[in-house]
Amino acid sequence: MSAIIIDGKARGLALRTDVAAGVADFVAAHGRAPGLTVVLVGQDPASAVYVRMKGAATREAGMVSGEHVLPSDTSEAALLALVAALNADPAVDGILVQLPLPRHIDTDRVLAAIDPAKDVDGFHPVNVGRLSAGLDALVPCTPAGCLLLITEALGDIAGKEALVIGRSNIVGKPMAALLLGQSATVTIAHSRTRDLAAHVGGAEIVVAAVGVPGLVKGEWIRPGACVIDVGTNRVTGADGKARLVGDVDFDSARTRAGWITPVPGGVGPMTIAGLLANTLKAARARASAA
Ligand SMILES: NC(=O)c1ccc[n+]([C@@H]2O[C@H](COP(=O)([O-])OP(=O)(O)OC[C@H]3O[C@@H](n4cnc5c(N)ncnc54)[C@H](OP(=O)(O)O)[C@@H]3O)[C@@H](O)[C@H]2O)c1
């Protein structure tokens, strides 16, 4: 068997096109474009690249992109004051504080200070709670994108055996909540899980969000399973060149899986598209509440 390779790049682009159309309708109805403001503290080069990409994608979708780049020694109080100002700014529909923050800043306190209605990352405890209670919420972009890829591949997933590997607040836990929301039978594996191979072998859906290159072996995979690889790991190849690989051993896994996402070009492009979709959703909700 050779798996269908899920083209996240094309799917992400299609989602961005849909968002752009929604933005045009929003502008026509409300006389302003939705606004997304990203806050970056410090000089982390990977974070700076993400922030640039997010800004470009926001503008491309027809939205207003705001950016605050603060020095790495910014105090927590100053960051909280900026968040409060953005909460109060009617032109700002979405606020994203780029993680990780410098160690002297309490990340949980900053995330909890963001207005839940503008929390386009879906990390505020109110949105976490709403998702887990099965209520409408702003949902973290990466797992939301994964769910879209899974349901487009498989259709109705009610009753299917789903395994999420990883239990982070950013990916693993919200992914499990989303799959449960679709009535899948969900197992969450983590670093203390015994016999990961056996869990993978029983799963019709596998979402790997770990950060260990090639952790999931092809021979573990149940034939025909839908395999979503969130892992984004930079490794140095035999040729000495850096490249990105996932948490799944792609070459062996594709011979058993029914569907599989590549790295890069799978889940990654869905994340930014999901961020834009969340910003439009937040703008619509705020406009209808006004
Ligand atoms: N494509 C995207 O847009 C995107 C977005 C976000 C993240 N990512 C990538 O996804 C990966 C995970 O990110 P994250 O933020 O969720 O990472 P994280 O916070 O480091 O969480 C990793 C999880 O993996 C578990 N784990 C570690 N070793 C394991 C093992 N040997 N077997 C089973 N589980 C194991 C950990 O278990 P414990 O809880 O027991 O420690 C933890 O729950 C990373 O590669 C990251 O770069 C990609």
The ligand as an SDF file (V2000), in Angstrom:
LIG
                    3D

 48 52  0  0  0  0  0  0  0  0999 V2000
    3.5520   22.3910   12.4210 N   0  0  0  0  0  0  0  0  0  0  0  0
    3.2850   23.3030   13.3240 C   0  0  0  0  0  0  0  0  0  0  0  0
    2.7210   24.3010   12.9920 O   0  0  0  0  0  0  0  0  0  0  0  0
    3.6560   23.0600   14.7420 C   0  0  0  0  0  0  0  0  0  0  0  0
    3.0250   23.7780   15.7690 C   0  0  0  0  0  0  0  0  0  0  0  0
    3.3420   23.4620   17.1020 C   0  0  0  0  0  0  0  0  0  0  0  0
    4.3040   22.4970   17.3680 C   0  0  0  0  0  0  0  0  0  0  0  0
    4.9320   21.8650   16.3260 N   0  0  0  0  0  0  0  0  0  0  0  0
    5.9260   20.8110   16.5830 C   0  0  0  0  0  0  0  0  0  0  0  0
    5.2710   19.7160   17.2010 O   0  0  0  0  0  0  0  0  0  0  0  0
    6.1370   19.0730   18.1140 C   0  0  0  0  0  0  0  0  0  0  0  0
    5.4970   19.0620   19.4830 C   0  0  0  0  0  0  0  0  0  0  0  0
    5.3250   20.3930   19.9230 O   0  0  0  0  0  0  0  0  0  0  0  0
    4.7850   20.7250   21.3900 P   0  0  0  0  0  0  0  0  0  0  0  0
    4.8170   22.1930   21.5600 O   0  0  0  0  0  0  0  0  0  0  0  0
    3.5000   20.0060   21.6010 O   0  0  0  0  0  0  0  0  0  0  0  0
    5.9670   20.0360   22.2550 O   0  0  0  0  0  0  0  0  0  0  0  0
    6.1700   19.8550   23.8200 P   0  0  0  0  0  0  0  0  0  0  0  0
    5.4550   20.8970   24.5860 O   0  0  0  0  0  0  0  0  0  0  0  0
    7.6270   19.6550   24.0020 O   0  0  0  0  0  0  0  0  0  0  0  0
    5.4220   18.4650   24.1140 O   0  0  0  0  0  0  0  0  0  0  0  0
    5.9420   17.2440   23.6520 C   0  0  0  0  0  0  0  0  0  0  0  0
    5.0930   16.1030   24.1580 C   0  0  0  0  0  0  0  0  0  0  0  0
    5.6580   14.8940   23.6690 O   0  0  0  0  0  0  0  0  0  0  0  0
    5.7380   13.9550   24.7300 C   0  0  0  0  0  0  0  0  0  0  0  0
    6.8630   13.0480   24.5380 N   0  0  0  0  0  0  0  0  0  0  0  0
    8.1910   13.3320   24.6140 C   0  0  0  0  0  0  0  0  0  0  0  0
    8.9090   12.2170   24.3440 N   0  0  0  0  0  0  0  0  0  0  0  0
    8.0260   11.2300   24.0950 C   0  0  0  0  0  0  0  0  0  0  0  0
    8.1620    9.8600   23.7620 C   0  0  0  0  0  0  0  0  0  0  0  0
    9.3590    9.2830   23.6230 N   0  0  0  0  0  0  0  0  0  0  0  0
    7.0340    9.1330   23.5630 N   0  0  0  0  0  0  0  0  0  0  0  0
    5.8150    9.6910   23.6910 C   0  0  0  0  0  0  0  0  0  0  0  0
    5.6320   11.0020   24.0010 N   0  0  0  0  0  0  0  0  0  0  0  0
    6.7250   11.7520   24.2040 C   0  0  0  0  0  0  0  0  0  0  0  0
    5.8980   14.7880   25.9940 C   0  0  0  0  0  0  0  0  0  0  0  0
    5.4540   14.0270   27.0780 O   0  0  0  0  0  0  0  0  0  0  0  0
    5.4590   14.5930   28.6090 P   0  0  0  0  0  0  0  0  0  0  0  0
    4.2840   15.5130   28.6960 O   0  0  0  0  0  0  0  0  0  0  0  0
    5.2970   13.3560   29.4150 O   0  0  0  0  0  0  0  0  0  0  0  0
    6.7800   15.2960   28.7990 O   0  0  0  0  0  0  0  0  0  0  0  0
    5.0210   16.0000   25.6720 C   0  0  0  0  0  0  0  0  0  0  0  0
    3.6980   15.7880   26.0790 O   0  0  0  0  0  0  0  0  0  0  0  0
    7.4720   19.8380   18.0260 C   0  0  0  0  0  0  0  0  0  0  0  0
    8.2970   19.2080   17.0710 O   0  0  0  0  0  0  0  0  0  0  0  0
    7.0490   21.2040   17.5060 C   0  0  0  0  0  0  0  0  0  0  0  0
    8.0850   21.8610   16.8110 O   0  0  0  0  0  0  0  0  0  0  0  0
    4.6270   22.1250   15.0360 C   0  0  0  0  0  0  0  0  0  0  0  0
  1  2  1  0
  2  3  2  0
  2  4  1  0
  4  5  1  0
  4 48  2  0
  5  6  2  0
  6  7  1  0
  7  8  2  0
  8  9  1  0
  8 48  1  0
  9 10  1  0
  9 46  1  0
 10 11  1  0
 11 12  1  0
 11 44  1  0
 12 13  1  0
 13 14  1  0
 14 15  2  0
 14 16  1  0
 14 17  1  0
 17 18  1  0
 18 19  2  0
 18 20  1  0
 18 21  1  0
 21 22  1  0
 22 23  1  0
 23 24  1  0
 23 42  1  0
 24 25  1  0
 25 26  1  0
 25 36  1  0
 26 27  1  0
 26 35  1  0
 27 28  2  0
 28 29  1  0
 29 30  1  0
 29 35  2  0
 30 31  1  0
 30 32  2  0
 32 33  1  0
 33 34  2  0
 34 35  1  0
 36 37  1  0
 36 42  1  0
 37 38  1  0
 38 39  2  0
 38 40  1  0
 38 41  1  0
 42 43  1  0
 44 45  1  0
 44 46  1  0
 46 47  1  0
M  CHG  2   8   1  16  -1
M  END
$$$$
